[in-house]
Amino acid sequence: MNSNGVDARFERATIRIEAEGQGSVPRLADLRDIAARLRFAPEDGRIWLDDERAILLRASVFAGLRRELLESLGEDEARGLLTRIGYSAGAHDARLAINLRGSRNLTDVFAVGPQMHALEGFVAVEPIRIEIDVEKGVHYVEQIWHDSVEARMHMEAAGVASEPVCWMQAGYASGFNTALFGRPILFREVACRGAGDPHCRIIGKPVDEWCDAEADLRFLRPEDFVNAALVRRRAPFQNAAGAPLSASDHDFMVGSSSGFLSACGKLQQVAGTNAAVLLLGETGVGKERFAKMLHRLSKRAEGPFVALNCAAIPENLLEAELFGVERGAYTGAGDTRKGRFERADKGTLFLDEIGTLNEPSQAKLLRALQEREIERVGGSASRAVDVRVVAATNVDLAAAVREGRFRADLYYRLNVFPIRIPPLRERRDDIVLLVNHFINKFSAAHGKRVSGFTHRAIAALLGYDYPGNVRELENLIERGIIMAPEDKAIDRHHLFQAEEAPAGALLAMDRRGAMKPLSQLDDIEPPDEDAVQDLVGRALDLAMPLKALELGAMKEAVKRADGNLSHAARLLGMSRAQLAYRLERDKD
């Protein structure tokens, strides 16, 4: 153990495995620690794997689902859907691997992926060649999959294929390795039992080491404008009018989580219309980026994109900013000036923090939206404007309407097509993709190269809650680029300053199932026995039922956490899902 409380084996995180045939498969960590996280509650109709609810699905049902997807969507769309589902599952399990075995050697952490495949009944994995050096950026994995259920089910559904068909499993391996090692890793099936080969064989390498990665990466992109920066595209994507849009790689959307992809799908749906769009989400989730992408995808892409942060403009100047001002309208108005509406004519006007508008500005904005014309402050002439309004807010506008702080008629006018952008804590599968995106961006901006991340840094990035969302992650990565030595790996202390990362900020689950600071994973002391006995004695003296004691502790934790269930769960040493379930179970 070093002075930071981190296993010294991770200071040089490497795996070297060479195997020839089944007889020389290396002995990896057993499945007992994973199986211990699998809990059955049949009386409640629930199964839990770690802190997430799970289900059992028979192979015959999976075969029927696959058949339906192939027949209804076609092979390409079905493959993309299954690949993305697998990728998301792999990224989830990478976090489980870090929580479960973060204090052990890297081989045991890496083994969680293949072992989860085996535990879930998908396939038996035989490692052939594995060379991984996290800090040097070396990553090569070659494995054989024995008796793949996905290959078997595909043959039952569609017969022997002409190409590999273990799409979900390949997506899983890509997602698991990408999340675990902090850089985009692509796994490709180079032989497949479903295509007539004796066994399924896969190879995994960093995306930039595949000369034709686009052939597989396109299945991770439900929309052309998502994840396009993983590899350089051969041609620019098109807007709603069919015109090609050339833009830098950094303008594309990045993510693979279901909530993020759902928001992107809605963005694509509404882009070709003139409907008003309301972007909902916490500060820092990327609402302006969504608004800019909506503009670029729309038929108005050749027109201007004009943004206004309503909260940043003094109330007495807000109307002038929106609608313009005539010379002499008020003291200091020495010149006639166009407002944002006129400047956005034939284009898109993005109004951020729309919930902060005062009542007069709300009334005038409603008129502008209804009549499609505005009047400058101090003027009397109406001016027609052709503007698509995209509004954004981090507050509950429906609640503001009920409380009389926001006009109901304006709310309904803006809320034609709402899109909720999830916070980063709800899209943790996207963290590593975003990290890679920001690494490329800031390496170019600062003219500096880094080799990757240490295992400690990856664990910290995956375990942090990100109250500032994507904007905070972006700032952390820029800091890491600046702080890390040239051509060396970014470590945890390059990302988080001591004063910015309070004791409970970087969390993972210890061997007892409790959430603890990552820096303390290896030397967690059990609770003081005398204190426990004292508490138990008082509860018995009061003849307090165990259920009442447990419920009281949970309610008090929620109260201390100001209603934040994630924080309350940490205080209790359990997962958020466990706390929510127990509160719901015992509420009566």
C-alpha positions as CSV (number, residue, x, y, z in Angstrom):
1,M,0.0,0.0,0.0
2,N,1.3,3.4,-0.9
3,S,0.8,6.7,1.0
4,N,-2.4,7.4,-1.0
5,G,-4.0,4.2,0.1
6,V,-3.8,2.7,-3.4
7,D,-2.6,-0.8,-4.1
8,A,0.9,-0.5,-5.5
9,R,0.1,-3.1,-8.2
10,F,-1.9,-0.4,-9.9
11,E,0.9,2.0,-10.1
12,R,2.1,0.0,-13.1
13,A,-1.1,-1.5,-14.4
14,T,-0.3,-4.2,-16.9
15,I,-1.6,-7.5,-18.1
16,R,0.5,-10.0,-20.1
17,I,-1.1,-13.3,-21.0
18,E,0.0,-15.7,-23.7
19,A,-2.0,-19.0,-24.1
20,E,-1.9,-21.8,-26.6
21,G,-5.1,-23.8,-26.6
22,Q,-7.7,-24.5,-23.9
23,G,-5.3,-26.4,-21.7
24,S,-3.3,-23.4,-20.8
25,V,-6.0,-20.9,-19.9
26,P,-4.7,-18.7,-17.1
27,R,-6.3,-19.1,-13.7
28,L,-8.2,-15.8,-13.1
29,A,-10.2,-14.7,-10.0
30,D,-13.2,-16.9,-9.3
31,L,-16.8,-15.9,-9.6
32,R,-17.7,-16.0,-5.9
33,D,-17.5,-12.2,-5.4
34,I,-19.6,-11.6,-8.4
35,A,-22.2,-14.3,-7.5
36,A,-22.4,-12.7,-4.0
37,R,-23.8,-9.5,-5.7
38,L,-26.6,-11.5,-7.3
39,R,-29.6,-11.5,-5.0
40,F,-33.0,-13.2,-5.5
41,A,-36.3,-11.9,-3.9
42,P,-38.9,-14.0,-5.6
43,E,-41.6,-13.0,-3.1
44,D,-41.3,-9.4,-4.4
45,G,-40.7,-10.5,-8.0
46,R,-37.2,-8.9,-8.0
47,I,-33.7,-10.0,-8.8
48,W,-30.7,-7.7,-8.0
49,L,-27.2,-7.7,-9.5
50,D,-25.2,-5.3,-7.4
51,D,-27.5,-2.2,-7.1
52,E,-29.4,-2.8,-10.3
53,R,-32.6,-4.8,-10.9
54,A,-32.0,-7.8,-13.2
55,I,-34.2,-10.3,-15.1
56,L,-33.9,-13.8,-16.3
57,L,-34.5,-14.3,-20.0
58,R,-34.7,-17.7,-21.6
59,A,-32.5,-18.3,-24.7
60,S,-35.6,-19.2,-26.7
61,V,-37.2,-15.9,-25.9
62,F,-34.0,-14.1,-26.9
63,A,-34.0,-16.0,-30.2
64,G,-37.6,-14.9,-30.8
65,L,-36.7,-11.3,-30.0
66,R,-33.7,-11.4,-32.4
67,R,-35.9,-12.9,-35.1
68,E,-38.5,-10.1,-34.7
69,L,-35.7,-7.4,-34.8
70,L,-34.3,-8.9,-38.0
71,E,-37.6,-9.1,-39.7
72,S,-39.0,-5.7,-38.6
73,L,-35.8,-3.6,-38.7
74,G,-33.6,-5.3,-41.2
75,E,-30.1,-6.6,-40.5
76,D,-28.2,-3.3,-40.2
77,E,-30.7,-1.7,-37.8
78,A,-31.0,-4.8,-35.7
79,R,-27.3,-5.2,-35.5
80,G,-26.9,-1.5,-34.4
81,L,-29.5,-1.9,-31.7
82,L,-28.0,-5.1,-30.3
83,T,-24.5,-3.6,-30.5
84,R,-25.5,-0.5,-28.5
85,I,-27.3,-2.6,-25.9
86,G,-24.2,-4.8,-25.5
87,Y,-22.0,-1.7,-25.3
88,S,-24.1,-0.2,-22.5
89,A,-24.1,-3.4,-20.6
90,G,-20.3,-3.7,-20.9
91,A,-19.8,-0.1,-19.6
92,H,-22.0,-0.9,-16.7
93,D,-20.1,-4.0,-15.8
94,A,-16.8,-2.1,-16.0
95,R,-18.0,0.0,-13.1
96,L,-19.0,-3.2,-11.2
97,A,-15.5,-4.5,-11.9
98,I,-13.8,-1.5,-10.3
99,N,-16.2,-1.5,-7.3
100,L,-15.7,-5.2,-6.8
101,R,-12.0,-5.7,-7.4
102,G,-10.5,-2.2,-7.3
103,S,-8.0,-3.2,-4.6
104,R,-6.8,-6.3,-6.5
105,N,-4.5,-6.7,-9.5
106,L,-5.6,-5.6,-12.9
107,T,-5.9,-9.1,-14.2
108,D,-8.6,-9.8,-11.7
109,V,-10.4,-6.6,-12.5
110,F,-10.2,-7.3,-16.3
111,A,-11.5,-10.8,-15.7
112,V,-14.9,-9.5,-14.5
113,G,-16.0,-9.0,-18.2
114,P,-15.5,-12.5,-19.4
115,Q,-16.8,-13.9,-16.1
116,M,-20.0,-11.9,-16.4
117,H,-20.4,-13.3,-19.9
118,A,-20.1,-16.8,-18.4
119,L,-22.4,-16.1,-15.4
120,E,-25.1,-14.7,-17.6
121,G,-24.9,-17.8,-19.9
122,F,-23.8,-16.0,-23.0
123,V,-20.4,-17.7,-23.7
124,A,-17.3,-19.3,-22.2
125,V,-14.2,-17.2,-22.9
126,E,-10.8,-18.5,-23.6
127,P,-8.0,-15.9,-23.5
128,I,-5.4,-16.4,-26.3
129,R,-3.3,-13.3,-26.2
130,I,-3.7,-10.3,-23.9
131,E,-1.2,-7.4,-23.8
132,I,-2.4,-4.3,-21.8
133,D,-0.2,-1.5,-20.4
134,V,-2.6,1.2,-19.3
135,E,0.0,4.0,-18.9
136,K,1.7,3.3,-22.2
137,G,-1.5,3.0,-24.1
138,V,-0.9,-0.6,-25.2
139,H,-4.1,-2.7,-25.6
140,Y,-4.4,-5.9,-27.6
141,V,-6.8,-8.7,-26.6
142,E,-7.5,-11.9,-28.5
143,Q,-10.0,-14.4,-27.2
144,I,-12.0,-17.4,-28.3
145,W,-15.7,-17.6,-27.5
146,H,-16.9,-21.2,-26.9
147,D,-20.6,-22.1,-27.6
148,S,-21.9,-18.6,-28.1
149,V,-25.6,-18.4,-27.4
150,E,-25.9,-15.4,-29.7
151,A,-24.4,-17.4,-32.6
152,R,-26.7,-20.3,-31.9
153,M,-29.8,-18.2,-31.6
154,H,-29.0,-16.4,-34.9
155,M,-28.7,-19.6,-36.7
156,E,-32.0,-20.7,-35.3
157,A,-33.6,-17.4,-36.4
158,A,-31.9,-16.9,-39.8
159,G,-29.7,-19.8,-40.6
160,V,-25.9,-19.7,-41.2
161,A,-24.8,-16.1,-41.9
162,S,-22.2,-14.8,-44.3
163,E,-20.6,-12.6,-41.6
164,P,-20.1,-12.8,-37.8
165,V,-23.3,-12.3,-35.8
166,C,-22.3,-12.0,-32.2
167,W,-23.2,-8.3,-32.2
168,M,-24.3,-7.9,-28.7
169,Q,-21.3,-9.7,-27.3
170,A,-18.9,-7.7,-29.4
171,G,-20.6,-4.5,-28.3
172,Y,-20.2,-5.7,-24.6
173,A,-16.5,-6.3,-25.0
174,S,-16.0,-2.9,-26.6
175,G,-18.0,-1.1,-23.9
176,F,-16.4,-3.0,-21.0
177,N,-12.8,-2.4,-22.2
178,T,-13.5,1.2,-23.2
179,A,-14.9,2.1,-19.8
180,L,-12.3,0.1,-17.8
181,F,-9.2,1.5,-19.6
182,G,-10.3,5.0,-20.5
183,R,-9.9,5.0,-24.2
184,P,-12.1,3.8,-27.1
185,I,-11.5,0.1,-27.7
186,L,-13.1,-1.7,-30.6
187,F,-13.7,-5.5,-30.5
188,R,-14.2,-7.2,-33.8
189,E,-15.3,-10.8,-34.4
190,V,-12.9,-12.2,-37.0
191,A,-14.4,-15.7,-36.9
192,C,-17.9,-16.8,-35.9
193,R,-19.7,-20.1,-35.3
194,G,-22.8,-18.4,-36.6
195,A,-21.0,-18.0,-39.9
196,G,-19.8,-21.6,-40.1
197,D,-16.5,-21.3,-38.2
198,P,-15.6,-23.9,-35.5
199,H,-15.5,-21.1,-32.8
200,C,-16.1,-17.4,-32.4
201,R,-12.8,-15.5,-32.2
202,I,-12.5,-11.8,-31.3
203,I,-9.7,-9.2,-31.4
204,G,-9.8,-5.9,-29.5
205,K,-7.6,-2.9,-30.1
206,P,-7.8,0.9,-29.7
207,V,-10.1,2.4,-32.3
208,D,-7.2,4.4,-33.9
209,E,-5.3,1.2,-34.5
210,W,-8.0,-0.3,-36.8
211,C,-7.5,0.9,-40.4
212,D,-11.3,0.4,-41.1
213,A,-12.9,1.0,-37.7
214,E,-15.8,2.9,-39.3
215,A,-17.2,-0.4,-40.6
216,D,-18.1,-1.4,-37.0
217,L,-18.3,2.0,-35.3
218,R,-21.2,3.0,-37.4
219,F,-23.4,0.6,-35.5
220,L,-22.7,2.6,-32.3
221,R,-24.2,5.7,-34.0
222,P,-28.0,5.7,-34.3
223,E,-27.7,9.1,-35.8
224,D,-25.0,10.4,-38.1
225,F,-24.1,13.3,-35.8
226,V,-23.5,11.1,-32.8
227,N,-20.0,9.8,-32.0
228,A,-18.7,10.8,-35.4
229,A,-15.5,12.0,-33.9
230,L,-14.4,8.4,-32.9
231,V,-13.0,8.1,-36.4
232,R,-12.7,10.7,-39.1
233,R,-15.7,10.4,-41.4
234,R,-15.3,9.9,-45.1
235,A,-18.0,12.4,-45.9
236,P,-19.9,15.1,-43.9
237,F,-23.4,14.4,-42.7
238,Q,-26.4,16.2,-44.2
239,N,-29.0,18.6,-42.7
240,A,-32.7,18.4,-43.2
241,A,-32.5,20.0,-46.6
242,G,-30.0,17.4,-47.8
243,A,-27.0,19.8,-47.9
244,P,-23.7,18.4,-46.6
245,L,-22.4,20.0,-43.5
246,S,-18.7,20.2,-43.0
247,A,-17.6,20.8,-39.4
248,S,-14.8,20.0,-37.1
249,D,-14.8,16.8,-35.2
250,H,-15.4,18.6,-31.9
251,D,-18.9,19.8,-33.0
252,F,-20.4,16.3,-33.0
253,M,-22.4,14.8,-30.1
254,V,-20.7,12.2,-28.0
255,G,-22.4,9.4,-26.0
256,S,-23.9,5.9,-26.1
257,S,-26.3,5.8,-23.1
258,S,-30.0,5.1,-23.7
259,G,-31.1,8.5,-22.2
260,F,-28.6,10.5,-24.3
261,L,-29.4,8.5,-27.5
262,S,-33.1,9.0,-26.9
263,A,-32.6,12.8,-26.7
264,C,-30.5,12.7,-29.9
265,G,-33.3,10.7,-31.6
266,K,-35.8,13.4,-30.7
267,L,-33.5,16.1,-31.9
268,Q,-33.3,14.4,-35.3
269,Q,-37.1,14.0,-35.4
270,V,-37.8,17.7,-34.9
271,A,-34.9,19.1,-36.8
272,G,-36.7,19.3,-40.2
273,T,-39.7,21.2,-38.8
274,N,-40.1,24.8,-37.6
275,A,-41.6,23.7,-34.2
276,A,-40.5,25.4,-31.1
277,V,-38.2,23.2,-28.9
278,L,-37.8,23.3,-25.2
279,L,-34.5,21.8,-23.9
280,L,-34.7,20.7,-20.3
281,G,-31.8,19.7,-18.0
282,E,-29.5,20.7,-15.2
283,T,-26.8,23.3,-15.6
284,G,-23.8,21.9,-17.6
285,V,-25.6,19.1,-19.4
286,G,-25.0,20.7,-22.8
287,K,-28.3,22.4,-23.7
288,E,-26.5,25.0,-25.9
289,R,-24.6,22.2,-27.8
290,F,-28.0,20.5,-28.5
291,A,-29.4,23.8,-29.7
292,K,-26.5,24.4,-32.1
293,M,-26.8,20.8,-33.4
294,L,-30.5,21.3,-33.9
295,H,-29.8,24.4,-36.0
296,R,-27.1,22.7,-38.0
297,L,-29.5,19.8,-38.8
298,S,-32.4,22.0,-39.7
299,K,-33.4,23.6,-43.0
300,R,-32.2,26.9,-41.4
301,A,-28.6,25.8,-41.2
302,E,-27.5,28.5,-43.7
303,G,-29.1,31.2,-41.5
304,P,-27.7,32.7,-38.3
305,F,-27.7,31.0,-34.9
306,V,-28.1,33.6,-32.2
307,A,-27.9,32.8,-28.5
308,L,-29.0,34.8,-25.5
309,N,-28.6,33.9,-21.8
310,C,-31.6,35.5,-20.3
311,A,-30.2,35.3,-16.8
312,A,-27.1,37.2,-17.7
313,I,-28.9,40.4,-18.9
314,P,-30.3,43.0,-16.4
315,E,-34.1,43.1,-16.4
316,N,-34.2,46.7,-17.6
317,L,-32.1,45.8,-20.7
318,L,-33.7,42.5,-21.5
319,E,-36.4,43.8,-23.8
320,A,-33.9,45.9,-25.8
321,E,-31.6,42.8,-26.2
322,L,-34.5,40.7,-27.5
323,F,-36.4,43.2,-29.7
324,G,-33.9,46.0,-30.4
325,V,-34.0,49.7,-29.5
326,E,-34.7,52.9,-31.4
327,R,-32.3,55.8,-31.0
328,G,-33.3,58.0,-28.1
329,A,-35.7,55.4,-26.6
330,Y,-34.0,55.9,-23.2
331,T,-31.0,57.6,-21.7
332,G,-27.9,56.1,-23.3
333,A,-29.7,54.8,-26.4
334,G,-27.6,56.8,-28.8
335,D,-28.0,54.6,-31.8
336,T,-30.7,52.4,-33.3
337,R,-29.8,48.8,-32.7
338,K,-31.3,45.4,-33.8
339,G,-32.3,42.9,-31.2
340,R,-31.7,39.2,-31.1
341,F,-34.9,38.4,-33.0
342,E,-33.9,40.6,-35.9
343,R,-30.4,39.3,-35.9
344,A,-31.7,35.7,-36.0
345,D,-34.0,36.3,-38.9
346,K,-34.2,33.2,-41.2
347,G,-32.3,31.3,-38.5
348,T,-32.5,30.1,-35.0
349,L,-32.8,32.0,-31.7
350,F,-31.6,30.1,-28.6
351,L,-33.0,31.5,-25.4
352,D,-31.1,30.0,-22.4
353,E,-32.4,30.2,-18.8
354,I,-35.9,31.2,-20.2
355,G,-37.4,30.8,-16.7
356,T,-35.7,34.0,-15.5
357,L,-37.6,36.3,-17.9
358,N,-39.6,39.0,-16.1
359,E,-43.3,39.4,-16.7
360,P,-43.2,42.2,-19.3
361,S,-40.6,40.3,-21.3
362,Q,-42.7,37.1,-21.2
363,A,-45.7,39.0,-22.6
364,K,-43.7,40.5,-25.4
365,L,-42.0,37.2,-26.2
366,L,-45.4,35.5,-26.4
367,R,-46.7,38.1,-28.9
368,A,-43.5,37.7,-31.0
369,L,-44.0,34.0,-31.2
370,Q,-47.7,34.3,-32.0
371,E,-47.6,37.1,-34.5
372,R,-44.1,36.5,-35.8
373,E,-43.3,40.2,-35.5
374,I,-41.6,42.5,-33.0
375,E,-41.5,46.1,-32.0
376,R,-38.2,47.8,-31.0
377,V,-38.1,49.5,-27.6
378,G,-39.1,53.2,-28.3
379,G,-40.5,52.3,-31.7
380,S,-44.1,51.9,-33.0
381,A,-43.5,50.0,-36.3
382,S,-44.0,46.2,-36.3
383,R,-41.3,44.2,-38.0
384,A,-41.8,40.8,-39.3
385,V,-39.3,38.1,-38.3
386,D,-38.9,34.5,-39.4
387,V,-37.2,32.9,-36.4
388,R,-37.3,29.4,-34.9
389,V,-37.1,29.7,-31.1
390,V,-35.3,27.1,-29.1
391,A,-35.6,27.7,-25.3
392,A,-33.8,26.0,-22.5
393,T,-34.2,25.9,-18.7
394,N,-32.8,24.1,-15.7
395,V,-35.9,24.9,-13.6
396,D,-39.4,23.2,-13.6
397,L,-41.4,25.6,-15.7
398,A,-44.6,23.6,-15.1
399,A,-44.1,24.3,-11.3
400,A,-43.3,27.9,-12.1
401,V,-46.7,28.2,-14.0
402,R,-48.6,26.7,-11.0
403,E,-46.9,29.2,-8.7
404,G,-47.7,32.1,-10.9
405,R,-44.1,32.9,-11.8
406,F,-44.3,32.0,-15.5
407,R,-47.1,32.6,-17.9
408,A,-49.1,29.5,-18.8
409,D,-49.8,30.6,-22.4
410,L,-46.1,31.2,-23.0
411,Y,-45.2,27.9,-21.5
412,Y,-47.5,26.0,-23.8
413,R,-46.2,28.0,-26.7
414,L,-42.6,27.0,-25.9
415,N,-43.4,23.4,-24.8
416,V,-44.4,22.2,-28.2
417,F,-41.5,19.6,-28.4
418,P,-39.7,19.2,-25.1
419,I,-36.4,17.3,-25.0
420,R,-34.9,16.2,-21.6
421,I,-31.1,16.0,-21.6
422,P,-30.1,13.6,-18.8
423,P,-27.4,14.7,-16.2
424,L,-24.0,13.0,-16.4
425,R,-24.7,10.8,-13.4
426,E,-27.5,9.2,-15.3
427,R,-25.3,8.6,-18.4
428,R,-22.2,7.1,-16.9
429,D,-21.7,4.9,-19.9
430,D,-20.8,8.1,-21.8
431,I,-18.0,9.2,-19.5
432,V,-15.1,7.4,-21.2
433,L,-16.3,8.5,-24.7
434,L,-16.5,12.1,-23.5
435,V,-13.1,11.8,-21.8
436,N,-11.6,10.7,-25.1
437,H,-13.4,13.5,-27.0
438,F,-12.0,16.1,-24.6
439,I,-8.5,14.5,-24.6
440,N,-8.4,15.0,-28.4
441,K,-9.8,18.5,-28.1
442,F,-7.5,19.8,-25.5
443,S,-4.4,18.0,-26.7
444,A,-4.8,19.8,-30.0
445,A,-5.6,23.1,-28.2
446,H,-2.6,23.0,-25.9
447,G,-0.2,21.2,-28.2
448,K,0.4,18.5,-25.6
449,R,0.2,14.7,-25.7
450,V,-0.6,12.3,-22.9
451,S,-0.5,8.5,-23.1
452,G,-3.8,7.8,-21.3
453,F,-4.9,7.4,-17.7
454,T,-3.8,5.5,-14.7
455,H,-6.2,3.0,-13.2
456,R,-6.7,5.3,-10.2
457,A,-7.8,8.1,-12.6
458,I,-10.3,5.9,-14.4
459,A,-11.8,4.7,-11.1
460,A,-12.1,8.3,-9.9
461,L,-13.7,9.5,-13.2
462,L,-16.3,6.6,-13.1
463,G,-17.0,7.1,-9.4
464,Y,-17.5,10.8,-9.3
465,D,-21.0,12.4,-9.2
466,Y,-20.3,15.4,-11.4
467,P,-22.6,18.1,-9.9
468,G,-21.4,20.3,-12.8
469,N,-22.2,17.6,-15.4
470,V,-20.5,17.5,-18.7
471,R,-19.1,21.0,-18.3
472,E,-17.3,19.9,-15.1
473,L,-15.9,16.8,-16.8
474,E,-14.6,18.9,-19.6
475,N,-12.8,21.2,-17.2
476,L,-11.3,18.3,-15.3
477,I,-9.9,16.8,-18.5
478,E,-8.4,20.1,-19.6
479,R,-6.8,20.4,-16.1
480,G,-5.5,16.9,-16.4
481,I,-3.9,17.6,-19.8
482,I,-2.2,20.7,-18.4
483,M,-1.0,19.0,-15.2
484,A,0.2,15.7,-16.5
485,P,3.8,15.3,-17.8
486,E,4.3,15.2,-21.5
487,D,3.6,11.7,-23.0
488,K,2.7,10.3,-19.5
489,A,-0.5,9.1,-18.1
490,I,-3.0,11.4,-16.4
491,D,-3.3,10.4,-12.7
492,R,-6.1,11.1,-10.2
493,H,-4.2,14.0,-8.5
494,H,-3.9,15.7,-11.9
495,L,-7.7,15.8,-12.1
496,F,-8.9,16.5,-8.6
497,Q,-7.5,19.0,-6.2
498,A,-7.7,18.1,-2.6
499,E,-10.0,21.0,-1.7
500,E,-12.3,20.2,-4.6
501,A,-12.8,16.5,-3.9
502,P,-14.3,16.2,-0.4
503,A,-13.9,12.9,1.4
504,G,-17.2,11.4,0.0
505,A,-16.9,12.7,-3.5
506,L,-15.0,9.8,-5.1
507,L,-17.0,6.8,-4.2
508,A,-16.8,3.1,-4.9
509,M,-18.2,0.0,-3.2
510,D,-16.0,-1.8,-0.7
511,R,-15.9,-5.6,-0.1
512,R,-18.7,-5.3,2.4
513,G,-21.0,-3.6,0.0
514,A,-20.6,-0.1,1.5
515,M,-19.9,3.0,-0.6
516,K,-16.5,4.5,0.5
517,P,-14.0,7.0,-0.8
518,L,-11.8,5.4,-3.5
519,S,-8.7,6.4,-1.6
520,Q,-9.8,4.3,1.4
521,L,-10.9,1.1,-0.4
522,D,-7.9,-0.9,0.8
523,D,-7.9,0.1,4.5
524,I,-11.5,0.4,5.6
525,E,-11.9,-0.3,9.3
526,P,-15.0,-2.1,10.6
527,P,-17.2,0.1,12.8
528,D,-16.3,0.5,16.5
529,E,-17.7,-2.6,18.2
530,D,-18.5,-0.8,21.5
531,A,-20.4,1.9,19.7
532,V,-22.4,-0.8,17.8
533,Q,-23.2,-2.6,21.1
534,D,-24.3,0.6,22.7
535,L,-26.7,1.4,19.9
536,V,-28.1,-2.1,19.9
537,G,-28.5,-2.0,23.7
538,R,-30.5,1.2,23.6
539,A,-32.7,-0.1,20.8
540,L,-33.5,-3.3,22.9
541,D,-34.1,-1.3,26.0
542,L,-36.8,0.7,24.1
543,A,-38.3,-2.6,22.7
544,M,-37.9,-1.1,19.3
545,P,-38.7,-3.5,16.4
546,L,-35.9,-3.9,13.9
547,K,-38.1,-2.8,11.1
548,A,-38.9,0.5,12.8
549,L,-35.2,1.1,13.6
550,E,-34.2,0.4,9.9
551,L,-37.0,2.7,8.6
552,G,-36.2,5.4,11.0
553,A,-32.5,5.3,10.0
554,M,-33.5,5.5,6.3
555,K,-35.8,8.4,6.8
556,E,-33.3,10.3,8.9
557,A,-30.6,9.8,6.2
558,V,-33.0,11.1,3.5
559,K,-33.7,14.1,5.7
560,R,-30.0,14.9,6.3
561,A,-29.4,14.5,2.5
562,D,-32.2,17.1,1.8
563,G,-34.1,14.4,-0.2
564,N,-31.2,13.3,-2.3
565,L,-31.5,9.5,-2.3
566,S,-28.0,8.9,-3.7
567,H,-26.5,10.9,-0.9
568,A,-28.7,9.2,1.7
569,A,-27.8,5.8,0.4
570,R,-24.1,6.6,0.8
571,L,-24.7,7.7,4.4
572,L,-26.3,4.3,5.0
573,G,-23.7,2.2,3.2
574,M,-26.1,0.9,0.6
575,S,-26.9,1.6,-3.1
576,R,-29.5,4.1,-4.2
577,A,-31.6,1.3,-5.7
578,Q,-31.6,-0.7,-2.4
579,L,-32.7,2.4,-0.4
580,A,-35.5,3.3,-2.9
581,Y,-36.8,-0.2,-2.9
582,R,-36.8,-0.5,1.0
583,L,-38.5,2.9,1.4
584,E,-41.2,1.9,-1.2
585,R,-41.6,-1.5,0.5
586,D,-42.0,0.0,4.0
587,K,-43.9,3.2,3.2
588,D,-47.2,1.7,4.6
